[in-house]
């Protein structure tokens, strides 16, 4: 995902002669699959604003953990928030593309 200046992490790494590992999307860990499942389950309860989906809120995640009985560590919660930030950015790009801007 590009940063505010449009530079991707891969381009940033290349600028500083750092490697950028190739990731095989089919080579996922069970932990990653679990977090993807958590993320999409949480998305069912996402609110919708006038400009599209609203970001996931900490209270929603807390309530879901208690209700669903799926414990998440603090690092896992941070990963879910990072996934949500990427999702929100993709939604914003899609909206801008549809609006022609």
Secondary structure, 3 states (H helix, E strand, C coil): CCCCCCCCHHHHHHHCCCCCCCCCCCCCCHHHHHHHHHHHHHHCCCCEECCEECCCCHHHHHHHHHHHCCCCCHHHHHHHHHHHHHHHHHHHHHHHHHHCC
